[in-house]
Amino acid sequence: MTLVAFDFDGTLSDSEMMVLLGEQYGVAEEIEGITTRAMRGELSYAESLYERAALLEGLPEAEARAAYEQVYLRPGAADLIAALNDAGHTTAILTGGFTPGVEAALERDGAEVDHVVANELPVADGHLTGGAEGPLIEGTKDESLEALCMETNTDLDDTVAVGDGANDLPMLKVAGNAIGFIPKPAVRPHCDVVVATMRRLTRVFEEDGLL
């Protein structure tokens, strides 16, 4: 059995949840600028997330839900996840994005993973508070991957990590196999394999004997 851990925004999905939320509040351009700097490694993920969340203070919860409903999986992602599940592997999503967006996208395509590790944007009185909380703000994806290994009795050598941005580097560096999905320039040197489509990623898994 192999533990396959996917990033979400930019990997399983080409949506950026924070940008979609920002579009509901007229701050998408500012959010996208902060996101780009973080993915290039110019500021810490925690700093970038807190800055972006602060821009969303006061966004009505209903508008946040509308943004999450615009989050979609990439073509072929649901089929790949199903194939990995059917092959007996453990599938996980480790994302700095937000649980409602991940759940909305998975539900739409009828996809299921064994574990979702994600963050939350707290709500009070029907509006976003401007804060953020969750295991992948100050915590890093290598820590979450290692915790999942402990929980599932999986050796780190038997893990595959798939990601694209700077906040994926910790898990890419410790995983048994590091796959970059259209990775940012700073991430590419740390990837064993680079792919640009779910079809190609499926072939990589087939070549590695996982499918």
N, C-alpha and C positions, 0 to 999 in steps of 0.2 A: 504493500500500500504506500502511496505517495501523498503527501500533503501539498496541494497546489494553492498558492495564495495569490490572489489578484488584487492589484490596485483597481479603483473604480473610475473616477473622473480621468479621462484621457486614455484609459485602457479598456476596460469592459464597456465603457460609455464614452462617446465623444462629446457629451454634455459637460458643462462646468456648472455645478449647482449654485455656487456663489454668484456667478454671472447671471444665471436665470433669476435668482432672488433679487439681484441688483436691478434687473430690468423692470421688476415689479415696483421698484421704489425710485427709479431714475438715477441710480448710482452705479450702473453696470460698468461704465468706462473706468471709473475710479477703482472698482473692485478688480477688473481685468488687469489693470496696471500693477496692482499689488500682487495678484496671482502670478503674473509673468515674472516679476522680480523674485518671488519665492521659488518658482520652479527652476529658475536659473541659479539658485543658491545664493542670491544676493542678500537675503535676510532669512532669519529662521522661520520655519513653518509656523511656530507658535505666535511669533510676532505678527506674521502676515494674517493669520486667522483672526486674532483679536482685533486687528485694525479693520479687517473686512466686516467682521460681525458688528463692530461699533457703528459702521455706516448704515446698518440695517435696523438700528434701534427705532422702534415704533411701527415697523411693518406689520400690518394686520395678519393674524394667523391664517385667515382664509386666503390671502394673497400668497403667503408662503406655501400653502398647500397647492395652489394653482401652479406655482413654479416647480414644485416637486413632480407634478403630473407631466411636466414637459421633459423629464429625464428619461432617456431611452437607452437600451442596450445597443451596442453595435450589431450590424447584421452578422449572424452566425454565432454570436456569443452564447445565446441560450442553448443552441444545439451542442456547442462545445462543452458547456457546463454539464449538460445532460449526459454526454458521452463519457466524461470523466467520472461522474457519479455512477453510471452503469458499469464502468470498469472497476469500481470498488475503491476509488481514490477519495480522499477527504478534500472537499473544496471550501475555500474561505475567501472572503472579501475583507481586505484591510485598507480602510480609506479614511482620509482626513475629511471626507465629505460627511453627509448627514443621513442618519438612518431612514427617515421618511422618503428621501429621494431614491435610495437604494431599493427599499422595499417596493416602491411604486413601479420602478423599472422591472424588477424581477417578476412581480405579480402580473404585469401587463403581458409578458412573454411566457408566463407559466414556468419560470426558471426557479430552481431552489439550490441553495448552497448550505453546507453544514454549519458554517460560522460566519457571522457578520460582526466585524469590529469597526465601529464608526463613532462619529461625534454627534452632538446635539446642539441646537440653538434654542435656549430656554424661552418659554412663553409665560407672560404674566398679564392678566387682564385682557387676554385676546390679542396681544401684540408681542413681537419679538423684543426681548429686553436689551439687545445690543451686546449681550454676553455670549460666551461659548463654553461648552464643557464636554469632556469625554476623554477616553484613553489615548487618543492619537492627536493630542495638542502638545502637551509637554512630553508625553511618552512617545516612543519611536516604534517603527514597524518591526525592527529586529526583536524588540522586547515582546511584542505581541505575537510574532511568529514563534519565538522560543516558548512562550506560554502555551500556545496551541500545540506545540510539539509535546510538551509535558502532559497536557490534557489528553492527547490522543495517542500517547506512547509512540511517537514518531521520532526517528533520529533526524537531526538537522540535515544530514547528508541526503536524506530521502525527501527533501522539500524542493519545490520549484516556486520561484517568485517571479511575477510578471508585473512590470511597472514602467513608468515613463519619466517621472519627475524627481527632483532632488530629495523630496521626503520619502521616496521609495528606495533611496540608496542604502539605508541601513539594512533592510531585508534582502536587497539584491546582493549585498556583500556577504551575508552569512548563509544564504540559501545554498543548497547543493547545486542548483542550476538557476542561473540568473538570466531572464529573458527580458529584453527591452522592447516595448511596444511603441514604435515611433518615439524613441527616447530623446530627451533633451541632450544637447551636446555634452554637458557635464556628466551625464549619466551613461552615455554610450560606451565609454571605455571600460565600464564596470560590468558590462553585459557579456555573457557567453554567446548569446544569440540575439539577433535583432530582427523583428518582424514588423510588418505594416498592416496586416489584415488578419482577421480571425481564421480565414482559410489557411493562410501560411502558418499561423500558430498551431492549428490542428495538425498540419503536416509535420511540424516539429515534434509534437507529442507522439505522432505515429512513428516517426523515425527513431524516437527515443524508447519506443516500446511501451508507452503508457496507454496507447489506444490500439 
